[in-house]
Amino acid sequence: MTVTYTARVANARFGGFSQLLLLWRGSIYKLLWRELLTFLGLFMVLSATYRFLLTEEQKRYFEKLVIYCDQYASLIPVSFVLGFYVTLVVQRWWNQYLCMPLPDPLMCVVAGTVHGRDERGRLYRRTLMRYAGLSAVLILRSVSTAVFKRFPTIDHVVEAGFMTREERKKFENLNSSYNKFWVPCVWFSNLAAQARREGRIRDNSALKLLLEELNVFRGKCGMLFHYDWISVPLVYTQVVTIAVYSYFLACLIGRQFLDPAQGYKDHDLDLCVPIFTLLQFFFYVGWLKVAEQLINPFGEDDDDFETNFLIDRNFQVSMLAVDEMYDDLAMLEKDLYWDATEARAPYTAATAFLLQQPSFQGSTFDITLAKEDMQFQRQDCVVDGPLGEAHGDFLQRLLPAGAGTAGGGLLGRRLSLLRRKNSCVSEASIPASCACSGAPDGTAPECGCGEPLLDLGPREPEPDPPAGPEPPVPIPGPTAEPFTTVPMPGTRGPAPPWLPSPIGEEEENLA
């Protein structure tokens, strides 16, 4: 069973994790005690050999070897390679659990789309979910040693009730050398199509929804197969293992305590047990053992996935959902808060203090501003002279030299017109909005806003409209006469001065 300690750490308190240190099942002590005792035993053997068996000359040579190993053991990048490896393994471990085929969404869709309270409708629903459970059993017995021990052959699957004998014949007669966990999913699709033809599934949309959920379920089974097939690259696992064990092999010699009388640097203390070296071994090799346990969570370790439990749970709840719970509804009644304007569930005495806490409105609701900072500032529209000049200068740079004066200066007048159109007010409204306009001598004043007013030169007088209405235009009509005359309106008069005229008309006037 998976070791669960969630309730023990529900609340953070002083020494909260310390109570977990005494647990044995699923602990690091259970994984590591053999390696730790082996390392300590080898260390003590080397220490006793140095102290009691070697001659003086041999001791001097051994001491040089100890200093050499201690100096160069730090060149092995244990933390680097081990950290990345364990991160990869833990991420892969959790993704494999997310790929466990759970039938809950599928059974809800089957119960809602495959109709019929008679025996045949019940048979359809139960068979569909049995096919889904059979597909999960076939893939799990292919990747999990615990499930394979439970169902070592197809005969055990038939005896367990996941497959009938007729289905076993069809399954075995299918000529394929590959894993056939997908065959029950095809049976599921065929049976769903037959139910649609018989009207048990009432429309194509319901059939589409059912097959989509089946594809999600089948996709998870396929991902489990691929996770079992594609392992973490062997070279990465070998590099990490060699790095860890070679480092502590060097530590067996390099961390030996030498004779303080020889005056070696950092060897002033003589002990028998290397406490901090053992702690380092505990952390690094323990880290490696964590990766060793999580790299394949479908084994029989303490923290491996409970695949047999999931098979039992999924099969039971799926059959309950599509059979006993099908069309089984309680009588509709008004809820307790039917007439309440503000529905709120009651609190017990242990949780009544939560009623005193205000509800969260947002992180900015507690910000306060000074009164003068909350006043809106009016932004008056002013003539942006440099912006208009920028457009004109940009167009002038795009044109070849002399093009602006071609055609009697028409292009130059158009550029001036574009400058005026890009300003925030029209030519007719500039004198009324600028405080520096309105010279008494009638000359063109210069605007204090930053740019002189545009002078387009004298305009040509527009021709007066004709005195009478224009002659009627003949159009076909349904009457006996061949054409019906409809009077057309007269020429449009000049636009009011506060409305800017279209740019096309001003170009025609300028021409």
Secondary structure, 3 states (H helix, E strand, C coil): CCCCCHHHHCCCCCCCCHHHCCCCCCCHHHHHHHHHHHHHHHHHHHHHHHHHHCCHHHHHHHHHHHHHHHHHHHHCCHHHHHHHHHHHHHHHHHHHHHCCCCCHHHHHHHHHHCCCCCHHHHHHHHHHHHHHHHHHHHHHHHHCHHHHHHCCCHHHHHHCCCCCHHHHHHHHHCCCCCCCCCHHHHHHHHHHHHHHHCCCCCCHHHHHHHHHHHHHHHHHHHHHHHHHHCCCCHHHHHHHHHHHHHHHHHHHHHCCCCCHHHCCCCCCCCCCCCHHHHHHHHHHHHHHHHHHHHCCCCCCCCCCCCHHHHHHHHHHHHHHHHHHCCCCCCCCCCCCCCCCCCCCCCCCCCCHHHHHCCCCCCCCCCCCCCCHHHCCCCCCCCCCHHHHHHHHHHHHHHCCCCHHHHHHHHHHHHHHHHHHHHCCCCCCCHHHHCCCCCCCCCCCCECCCCCECCCCCCCCCCCCCCCCCCCCEEEECCCCCCEEEECCCCCCCCCCCCCCCCHHHHHHHHC
